[in-house]
Amino acid sequence: MNDDTTLLTAYGALDSAAVSDALDGLVLPPGLGGIRPVWGHRALVGFAAPVELAPGTPDPSSSGAHIATSAVATSGPEDVLVIAGGGRTDVSCWGGLLSLGAALRGVRGVVADGACRDVGEAREAGFPVYARATTPVTARGRLRQVSSGEPVRVGPATVARGDIVVADETGVAFVPRARAHEILRAAQAVARRESAIAEELRGGASLPDAMRDARLAGTEEPH
């Protein structure tokens, strides 16, 4: 098992809240709320393949390819498309044909800082889509692609190609690849502390005794 696979497996055992706490503790941008699964699929972990969009019509000198198609065509089974759509919810930045194309390439899913459409088609393709909203309004004539594979901003985070994406029903966290092992260790420690507290609660401990901020932060060990 190579390092990439090991990393994704390890992060796949964590939730976005634990990863967000680890990022917070290391003074990095924490997780982001408001981007949620649009149909009932699994949690999502993979390497970021970023795409930046901006308002406006497509460049008439371009090949005419639709937004995000080049990113889909160059992504694979360990990747998650990250669409930096500026949080717009009045126009779709992801649709059914993109979901089908990405699913056929084995891409793990998409996280869109914007709206999506064709939810039924994504569900039929079995393709996980995370977005801020849904809308039937097309991107054609309303959005243009600025870049593919270059760093993008999503909320407070800068997301680069190969960063780790963790998305679930709670939200999304972005892990800088250069610090992935450090953040993983911190997130695993968060998960262990919370698991220990949960066990104490099930064993009859009082909530105030078991759940102390210092303990949750890792600055106090259990008695």
PyMOL commands that set and color helices and strands:
alter all, ss='L'
color gray80, all
select helices_A, chain A and resi 3-12+16-25+69-73+96-104+119-125+177-202+207-210+213-217
alter helices_A, ss='H'
color red, helices_A
select strands_A, chain A and resi 36-37+44-55+79-94+109-116+129-131+133-134+143-148+152-154+157-159+164-167+172-175
alter strands_A, ss='S'
color yellow, strands_A
deselect
rebuild
show_as cartoon
